[in-house]
Amino acid sequence: MTFSGNETLLPFSDFIEAFKQTLKRVFYERDDITEFSRWRGFPATVLRDIMATNPFSVAIPKQYGGRGGNTKEILGLLDEASYHSLSLSLMFGINIGLFLGPVVKYARETIKPDIFKRFLEKQNMGGLMITEPGYGSDALNMQTYNERMDSKYHIHGVKHWQGLTGMADYWLMTSRRKLPGGELSRDIDFFITDARHPEQQIEVEEIYNNIGLYPIPYGKNKIDILVPEEYKLHPHTTGLKLMMDLLHRSRFQFPGMAIGFIRRMLDDAIQHTQTRFIRGKPLLALDQVKHQIARIQSAFTISSAMCSRSAGASGLEHNLTMATVEANTMKVYVIELMQESAQTLTQLYGANGYKEESIASKGAIDSRPFQVFEGSNEMLYTQIAEMVMKQMRLLKDMNLASFLKAYKLTQLTAGHFQKLTDFTVDDNMPQRKQVGLGKILSRIISADHVASMADKGFRSDLVRDTMDMIRQEVASLVSSFKYSPRVVPVEEYSHKSSWMDFS
Ligand SMILES: Cc1cc2nc3c(=O)[nH]c(=O)nc-3n(C[C@H](O)[C@H](O)[C@H](O)COP(=O)(O)OP(=O)(O)OC[C@H]3O[C@@H](n4cnc5c(N)ncnc54)[C@H](O)[C@@H]3O)c2cc1C
């Protein structure tokens, strides 16, 4: 199929099929992804042809020439891309979730037509700048500031680790307003910067040697720019709430990147273990191998259920500011499933899994930083536990099983976990316990998504096996949650601790 610029009018099935065919051609027929995945950046012709399919049209409203911003289509695009390249899917995720979505929802109408036209016709890209060298997890204390100067804002600071550093045409730039006394406001402001304007050029001070996700450049950015008032986003209430709405929606999109990736790990694992013979039998005949592949298959089912849920619950029309528990659950759990699936496939490949070009070890490296960016998993698990405990306190019910029975995110499956969760949650637990509780909750909430997808007709054998897997995992998480030694690191540990003295 050739692209005419009319792909925004195609039914989605035709649009995604054409996208698939393009990936097949540029990754396996005309070029070789195994070869160029070792280089930094996609070859220019590969990226050109992929972008000619107009992937960002899925995120642009119809009145600006896009396909309308349907979440199911967005997740479908991410799914298809990540089957072949997690980097490509993340590149789309950055543009769609971290730039286009917030622009559609919060930018002034007057500036939208030009931005969307450039995404649709000139393959422009946009990313998000939050992190600073001194302020990552502690982003709310960022030091990049803005000061009003006539009709413009002067923005000054240093940002680092932005995906698409030096490559994006647009940035969504975060900063805090400098108050008359010199201190910085608590709220966060968002501005759209456009690299076409000389006074909005962002200087790249350093390009980082990221160990994976090679096609996406990362680095350190010096910010000293002037942005017109019109390019400031307009939060419905506060900038902090805008930021939570934005980050939560992006976390709801992680399953879209995960599903294609996990499906690929599953397909390759089945294919490899059917054809690799050990002592005259295929590897897949071994019970342990069956178990390992069944776990990847459960990961596939869980991420499918998350996509199904996300498609109906995370569109721009929803205010996700308060959706912390559900958004965090999707992000933390699906990323652990991606990492585990890639590690399992690496193991099943034996020594060949240790080749640089192996899709499994590459997948393990590429999916690793997902546990750190957009909120480290430990921080997000803690937040899940804190939010749920807050509600338990309000209801004056600290028994987990009885709370889960009435909780909207666990109502469908709470009964399956009744015995396991029949304990009282301590109001003053240490953070490591909160992380443990967050893990338990994330699994049970995800089981609810699986049950809800089963009600819609998803195949029952995968659902049954997945429910068993989740129950087994919850059992082991509950057991370690109840085990409470408070081990802390001994920082000065060198005295009387050399084995040489004891042999
Ligand atoms: C591949 C990649 C892509 C990225 N993309 C972007 C981007 O597009 N835009 C952008 O602005 N930034 C981006 N980042 C930056 C990313 O968001 C930050 O790295 C992240 O927020 C963590 O900040 P930090 O690196 O300063 O780590 P720190 O804040 O120093 O945290 C280090 C570690 O401390 C632990 N920790 C921190 N807080 C807690 C807590 N409350 N409880 C328990 N443990 C905790 C965690 O293990 C955490 O990983 C990206 C980073 C990577 C690696």
The ligand as an SDF file (V2000), in Angstrom:
LIG
                    3D

 53 58  0  0  0  0  0  0  0  0999 V2000
   15.5210    5.7790   29.6410 C   0  0  0  0  0  0  0  0  0  0  0  0
   15.0300    6.9660   30.4240 C   0  0  0  0  0  0  0  0  0  0  0  0
   14.0780    7.7990   29.8500 C   0  0  0  0  0  0  0  0  0  0  0  0
   13.6600    8.9630   30.5030 C   0  0  0  0  0  0  0  0  0  0  0  0
   12.7990    9.8330   29.8700 N   0  0  0  0  0  0  0  0  0  0  0  0
   12.5280   11.0310   30.4470 C   0  0  0  0  0  0  0  0  0  0  0  0
   11.7870   12.0460   29.7290 C   0  0  0  0  0  0  0  0  0  0  0  0
   11.3720   11.8460   28.5800 O   0  0  0  0  0  0  0  0  0  0  0  0
   11.5750   13.2480   30.3360 N   0  0  0  0  0  0  0  0  0  0  0  0
   12.0480   13.5250   31.5780 C   0  0  0  0  0  0  0  0  0  0  0  0
   11.8480   14.6410   32.0540 O   0  0  0  0  0  0  0  0  0  0  0  0
   12.7400   12.5790   32.2990 N   0  0  0  0  0  0  0  0  0  0  0  0
   12.9980   11.3570   31.7480 C   0  0  0  0  0  0  0  0  0  0  0  0
   13.7420   10.4090   32.4320 N   0  0  0  0  0  0  0  0  0  0  0  0
   14.1860   10.7010   33.7770 C   0  0  0  0  0  0  0  0  0  0  0  0
   13.4340    9.8700   34.8080 C   0  0  0  0  0  0  0  0  0  0  0  0
   12.0980   10.2800   34.8960 O   0  0  0  0  0  0  0  0  0  0  0  0
   14.1910    9.9920   36.1490 C   0  0  0  0  0  0  0  0  0  0  0  0
   15.4130    9.2960   35.9730 O   0  0  0  0  0  0  0  0  0  0  0  0
   13.3920    9.4000   37.3020 C   0  0  0  0  0  0  0  0  0  0  0  0
   12.3360   10.2550   37.6620 O   0  0  0  0  0  0  0  0  0  0  0  0
   14.2780    9.1470   38.5490 C   0  0  0  0  0  0  0  0  0  0  0  0
   15.0140   10.2810   38.8630 O   0  0  0  0  0  0  0  0  0  0  0  0
   16.5920   10.1590   39.1450 P   0  0  0  0  0  0  0  0  0  0  0  0
   17.2350    9.5170   37.9720 O   0  0  0  0  0  0  0  0  0  0  0  0
   17.0720   11.5110   39.5310 O   0  0  0  0  0  0  0  0  0  0  0  0
   16.7170    9.1610   40.3500 O   0  0  0  0  0  0  0  0  0  0  0  0
   16.5320    9.4780   41.9100 P   0  0  0  0  0  0  0  0  0  0  0  0
   15.4320   10.4420   42.1250 O   0  0  0  0  0  0  0  0  0  0  0  0
   17.8720    9.7920   42.4610 O   0  0  0  0  0  0  0  0  0  0  0  0
   16.0760    8.0490   42.4380 O   0  0  0  0  0  0  0  0  0  0  0  0
   17.0020    6.9390   42.3810 C   0  0  0  0  0  0  0  0  0  0  0  0
   16.3560    5.7120   42.9520 C   0  0  0  0  0  0  0  0  0  0  0  0
   16.0290    5.9410   44.2980 O   0  0  0  0  0  0  0  0  0  0  0  0
   14.9370    5.1470   44.6610 C   0  0  0  0  0  0  0  0  0  0  0  0
   13.8520    6.0150   45.1350 N   0  0  0  0  0  0  0  0  0  0  0  0
   13.6050    7.3020   44.8040 C   0  0  0  0  0  0  0  0  0  0  0  0
   12.5060    7.7410   45.4500 N   0  0  0  0  0  0  0  0  0  0  0  0
   12.0640    6.7100   46.2030 C   0  0  0  0  0  0  0  0  0  0  0  0
   10.9780    6.5420   47.0960 C   0  0  0  0  0  0  0  0  0  0  0  0
   10.0850    7.5130   47.3490 N   0  0  0  0  0  0  0  0  0  0  0  0
   10.8580    5.3470   47.7090 N   0  0  0  0  0  0  0  0  0  0  0  0
   11.7220    4.3310   47.4870 C   0  0  0  0  0  0  0  0  0  0  0  0
   12.7530    4.4370   46.6370 N   0  0  0  0  0  0  0  0  0  0  0  0
   12.9280    5.6140   46.0010 C   0  0  0  0  0  0  0  0  0  0  0  0
   14.4960    4.4040   43.3960 C   0  0  0  0  0  0  0  0  0  0  0  0
   15.1170    3.1360   43.3750 O   0  0  0  0  0  0  0  0  0  0  0  0
   15.0470    5.2770   42.3130 C   0  0  0  0  0  0  0  0  0  0  0  0
   15.2400    4.5760   41.0870 O   0  0  0  0  0  0  0  0  0  0  0  0
   14.1540    9.2410   31.8030 C   0  0  0  0  0  0  0  0  0  0  0  0
   15.0650    8.3530   32.3990 C   0  0  0  0  0  0  0  0  0  0  0  0
   15.5010    7.2270   31.7260 C   0  0  0  0  0  0  0  0  0  0  0  0
   16.5080    6.3120   32.3730 C   0  0  0  0  0  0  0  0  0  0  0  0
  1  2  1  0
  2  3  1  0
  2 52  2  0
  3  4  2  0
  4  5  1  0
  4 50  1  0
  5  6  2  0
  6  7  1  0
  6 13  1  0
  7  8  2  0
  7  9  1  0
  9 10  1  0
 10 11  2  0
 10 12  1  0
 12 13  2  0
 13 14  1  0
 14 15  1  0
 14 50  1  0
 15 16  1  0
 16 17  1  0
 16 18  1  0
 18 19  1  0
 18 20  1  0
 20 21  1  0
 20 22  1  0
 22 23  1  0
 23 24  1  0
 24 25  2  0
 24 26  1  0
 24 27  1  0
 27 28  1  0
 28 29  2  0
 28 30  1  0
 28 31  1  0
 31 32  1  0
 32 33  1  0
 33 34  1  0
 33 48  1  0
 34 35  1  0
 35 36  1  0
 35 46  1  0
 36 37  1  0
 36 45  1  0
 37 38  2  0
 38 39  1  0
 39 40  1  0
 39 45  2  0
 40 41  1  0
 40 42  2  0
 42 43  1  0
 43 44  2  0
 44 45  1  0
 46 47  1  0
 46 48  1  0
 48 49  1  0
 50 51  2  0
 51 52  1  0
 52 53  1  0
M  END
$$$$
